[in-house]
Amino acid sequence: FQAPNEYHEFYKLGLGEPIPLSAAQGLNTGDLMDAIVKNMPELPDEPEDVDSIKIAFIGRPNVGKSSLVNKILGEERVIVSDIPGTTRDAIDTMIQREGNSYILIDTAGIRRKTKIDIATERYSVMRALRAVDRCDVALLVVDAEAGITEQDKKIAGYAHDQGKASVIIINKWDLLKKDDKTFNNYVKDIREELGYMKYAPVLFVSALSGQRVDKILLAVESVAQSHSLRVSTPGLNNLIQDAVQQNPPPTFKTKRLKIYYAAQNGIKPPKFTLFVNNAGLVHFSYLRYLEKQIRAAYGFEGTPIKLVMKTKGGSEDS
């Protein structure tokens, strides 16, 4: 608008009379919106997404999240640019493959807080984090040449803390100079840098060439199943009893932890409650041991699991 009190004419695509609109007073803006809505074409109903797996592509700027989404879709659906910050909002796209439904969520690159200096970028980061909150599977996309950075650790940590199933995607693998030790060393570095996400599978791909991009949805299906897996109560209790017999809990001030029974009481992520004589006697190292035993028996690849100790008839500790 050139002046606050000046009237401007908006035409309804050649239909009817122009609508005078006052920028300063907001006069007739409701009429304008009614005219726009009235003349918009009808859109087909969105397909139900109740059974769709929501997949959030997360990571730093310029690691290739949008390029991977486009490669999976087989078309240039989202904007790709070498300029950091091109993607500002989380963009949802539904696809169906081999009878399965997925919603791909392309998110803005998440910078360090000290690098975020404009309101739109703060909004973009907030939207990216909300995309993690509502997704089923988080794909942490990493630039192969840069490796795991401190910011990658923070982004991965957020997905882990939210209890999301995760896959680590090493993109631009074709651009990295390699020898016969590169792959094994790279995997070792990932496991050391992201020690709390050893459960997450790692894929080495290239959005540019399409190398192994077809493996991404297969990995998503696998970790999503683990994320929703339920185990039988008798089998779980037999496992816990065997684990305790092989490696009894340590004593603390002459007191020893006793585990009476266990039950799974949640999924996405799987949650297990162990009823004990005193939850205060549980040491985190013993919890890690029990988690390893559960994973060895049931897998749970790609998903965190939560163990909660509850004093029988009392409070719980996790």
C-alpha positions in Angstrom: 0.0 0.0 0.0 1.3 3.4 -0.9 -0.6 5.4 1.7 -2.5 4.3 4.8 -5.8 6.0 3.9 -5.7 5.3 0.2 -8.3 2.9 -1.3 -7.2 0.1 -3.6 -9.2 -2.0 -5.9 -9.1 -5.8 -5.7 -10.8 -7.7 -8.4 -12.3 -11.2 -8.0 -10.5 -12.7 -11.0 -12.8 -10.8 -13.4 -16.0 -11.7 -11.6 -18.2 -8.9 -10.3 -17.4 -5.4 -9.1 -14.1 -4.3 -7.5 -13.9 -4.3 -3.7 -12.6 -1.0 -2.2 -10.2 -1.8 0.7 -8.8 0.6 3.3 -5.4 -0.4 4.5 -5.6 1.9 7.5 -9.0 1.0 8.9 -9.4 -2.5 7.6 -12.7 -1.6 5.9 -14.2 -4.4 3.8 -11.3 -6.8 4.5 -13.9 -9.4 5.5 -15.6 -9.0 2.1 -12.2 -9.5 0.4 -11.6 -12.7 2.3 -15.1 -13.9 1.5 -14.5 -13.2 -2.2 -11.2 -15.0 -2.2 -12.6 -18.1 -0.5 -15.7 -18.1 -2.7 -13.7 -18.2 -5.9 -11.1 -20.7 -4.8 -11.2 -24.1 -6.5 -12.4 -27.0 -4.5 -9.5 -29.2 -3.3 -9.8 -33.0 -3.0 -10.1 -34.3 0.5 -6.8 -35.1 2.2 -6.3 -38.8 2.7 -6.5 -40.1 6.2 -3.1 -40.1 8.0 -4.1 -42.1 11.0 -2.0 -45.1 9.9 0.7 -43.0 8.3 4.3 -43.0 9.7 5.3 -39.4 10.2 9.0 -39.0 9.4 10.9 -35.8 10.3 14.1 -35.0 8.4 16.2 -33.0 11.0 19.7 -31.7 11.1 21.9 -28.6 10.5 21.4 -26.3 7.5 22.6 -27.5 4.1 23.1 -31.2 5.0 20.6 -32.2 2.2 17.3 -32.8 4.0 15.2 -31.3 1.2 17.2 -33.1 -1.5 16.6 -36.4 0.3 12.8 -35.7 0.5 12.8 -34.9 -3.2 14.7 -38.0 -4.1 12.3 -40.2 -2.2 9.4 -38.5 -3.8 10.9 -38.7 -7.3 10.1 -35.1 -8.0 11.2 -31.5 -7.0 8.5 -31.0 -4.4 10.5 -28.9 -2.0 12.9 -26.0 -2.7 16.6 -26.9 -2.7 19.4 -24.3 -2.6 23.0 -24.0 -1.5 21.9 -20.9 0.5 21.4 -21.9 4.2 18.0 -21.1 5.5 16.1 -21.8 2.3 13.6 -24.0 4.1 11.8 -21.9 6.7 8.8 -24.0 7.7 8.1 -27.7 8.3 6.7 -29.0 5.0 4.5 -32.2 5.1 4.1 -34.4 2.1 2.1 -37.7 2.1 3.3 -40.6 -0.1 2.3 -44.3 -0.4 4.8 -47.0 -1.2 4.0 -50.7 -1.4 0.7 -50.3 0.5 2.3 -48.3 3.3 1.6 -44.6 4.0 4.2 -42.1 5.1 4.2 -38.4 5.8 7.6 -36.8 5.0 8.3 -33.7 7.1 11.0 -31.5 5.7 12.3 -29.1 8.4 14.5 -26.1 8.5 18.1 -26.5 9.5 18.7 -26.1 13.2 21.6 -23.7 14.0 23.3 -23.1 17.3 21.4 -20.5 19.4 24.2 -18.0 19.1 23.8 -18.2 15.3 20.1 -17.4 15.3 19.7 -13.7 15.0 16.4 -13.1 13.1 12.9 -13.7 14.2 12.0 -15.8 11.1 14.9 -18.2 11.8 13.9 -18.6 15.5 10.4 -19.4 14.2 11.9 -22.0 11.8 13.9 -23.7 14.5 10.8 -23.8 16.8 8.8 -25.4 13.9 11.5 -27.9 13.3 11.5 -28.9 17.0 7.7 -29.2 16.9 8.1 -31.5 13.9 10.2 -33.8 16.1 7.5 -33.7 18.8 4.8 -34.9 16.4 6.8 -37.4 14.3 7.1 -41.2 14.7 10.6 -41.5 13.3 13.3 -38.8 13.3 15.9 -39.0 10.6 19.1 -37.2 11.7 20.7 -36.1 8.4 24.5 -35.5 8.7 26.9 -34.1 6.2 29.5 -36.9 5.5 32.3 -34.4 5.0 31.6 -32.5 8.2 31.0 -35.6 10.4 29.2 -35.5 13.7 29.3 -31.9 15.1 28.3 -30.6 18.5 25.1 -29.3 16.9 24.3 -32.7 15.5 24.7 -34.1 19.0 22.2 -31.5 20.4 19.7 -32.2 17.7 20.0 -36.0 18.1 19.7 -35.5 21.9 16.4 -33.7 21.5 14.9 -36.6 19.4 16.3 -39.1 22.0 14.9 -37.2 24.9 11.5 -37.0 23.2 11.6 -40.8 22.9 11.5 -40.9 19.1 12.5 -43.8 16.9 15.6 -42.6 15.0 17.8 -43.4 12.0 21.1 -41.7 11.4 21.5 -40.7 7.7 25.0 -39.9 6.5 24.4 -37.9 3.4 26.8 -36.9 0.6 28.7 -40.1 1.2 29.8 -40.1 -2.5 31.7 -36.9 -2.0 33.9 -38.2 0.7 37.4 -39.5 -0.1 37.6 -43.1 1.1 39.9 -46.0 1.7 39.4 -49.5 3.0 39.2 -48.2 6.6 36.9 -45.2 6.1 33.6 -47.0 6.6 34.5 -48.8 9.8 36.2 -45.7 11.3 33.2 -43.6 10.5 30.8 -45.9 12.2 33.1 -46.1 15.2 33.2 -42.3 15.4 29.4 -42.1 15.2 29.0 -44.6 18.0 31.5 -42.7 20.2 30.0 -39.3 19.5 26.4 -40.4 19.9 26.9 -43.0 22.6 23.3 -42.5 23.9 21.9 -43.5 20.5 23.7 -46.8 19.9 20.3 -48.3 19.2 19.9 -46.1 16.0 20.8 -47.8 12.6 23.2 -45.8 10.3 22.7 -45.4 6.6 25.3 -44.0 4.2 23.5 -42.3 1.3 23.7 -39.7 -1.4 20.8 -37.6 -2.3 22.6 -36.4 -5.4 23.3 -39.8 -7.0 20.4 -41.7 -5.2 22.9 -44.1 -3.6 21.0 -46.2 -1.0 18.2 -43.7 -0.7 15.8 -46.6 -1.4 16.9 -48.1 1.9 15.6 -45.2 4.0 11.9 -46.1 4.0 12.8 -49.8 4.8 14.8 -48.6 7.8 11.9 -46.3 8.8 9.5 -49.3 8.7 11.9 -51.4 10.9 12.4 -48.8 13.6 8.7 -47.8 13.6 7.8 -51.4 14.4 10.4 -51.5 17.2 8.9 -48.2 18.5 5.5 -49.9 18.8 6.6 -53.4 19.9 5.0 -55.1 22.9 6.4 -58.1 24.6 4.7 -60.7 26.7 4.7 -60.3 30.4 5.7 -63.9 31.2 8.6 -63.7 28.7 9.7 -60.4 30.1 9.7 -61.7 33.7 11.6 -64.8 32.7 14.2 -62.6 31.1 14.6 -60.4 34.1 14.9 -63.3 36.5 17.6 -64.9 34.3 19.4 -61.5 34.2 19.3 -61.1 38.0 20.6 -64.7 38.5 23.5 -64.1 36.1 24.4 -60.7 37.6 22.7 -59.9 40.9 22.2 -56.3 41.9 25.0 -54.8 44.0 24.4 -54.2 47.7 24.1 -50.7 49.2 24.7 -50.3 52.9 24.0 -54.0 53.5 20.7 -53.7 51.5 20.2 -55.4 48.2 17.7 -54.5 45.4 15.0 -57.1 44.9 13.0 -57.2 41.6 9.6 -58.8 42.2 8.1 -58.6 38.7 8.1 -56.5 35.5 5.5 -55.3 33.0 5.5 -53.3 29.8 3.1 -50.4 30.2 3.8 -48.2 27.2 4.9 -47.9 23.6 6.4 -45.1 21.4 8.8 -45.5 23.1 8.5 -48.9 24.9 8.3 -48.4 28.6 8.8 -51.0 31.3 8.0 -50.8 35.0 9.9 -53.1 37.4 8.4 -53.4 40.8 11.1 -53.6 43.5 11.6 -53.5 47.2 13.2 -50.1 47.2 13.6 -47.9 44.0 16.3 -45.9 45.8 18.7 -48.9 45.7 18.8 -48.9 41.9 22.1 -47.8 40.3 22.1 -46.4 36.7 24.7 -49.0 35.7 22.4 -51.8 36.7 19.6 -50.2 34.7 21.9 -50.1 31.7 22.7 -53.8 32.2 19.0 -54.7 32.3 18.3 -52.6 29.2 21.1 -54.5 27.3 19.5 -57.8 28.3 16.1 -56.6 27.0 17.6 -55.4 23.8 19.5 -58.6 23.3 16.3 -60.6 23.6 13.8 -58.4 21.7 15.9 -56.1 19.5 14.2 -52.7 19.8 16.6 -51.4 17.1 16.1 -47.8 16.4 14.1 -46.9 19.5 15.0 -45.7 23.0 13.4 -47.7 25.8 12.5 -46.5 29.2 12.9 -48.5 32.4 11.1 -47.3 35.5 11.7 -48.8 39.0 8.7 -48.6 41.3 8.8 -49.5 44.9 6.0 -52.0 45.5 3.2 -50.0 47.0 5.3 -46.8 46.7 6.9 -44.3 44.4 8.8 -44.9 41.1 12.3 -43.9 39.9 13.6 -44.0 36.3 
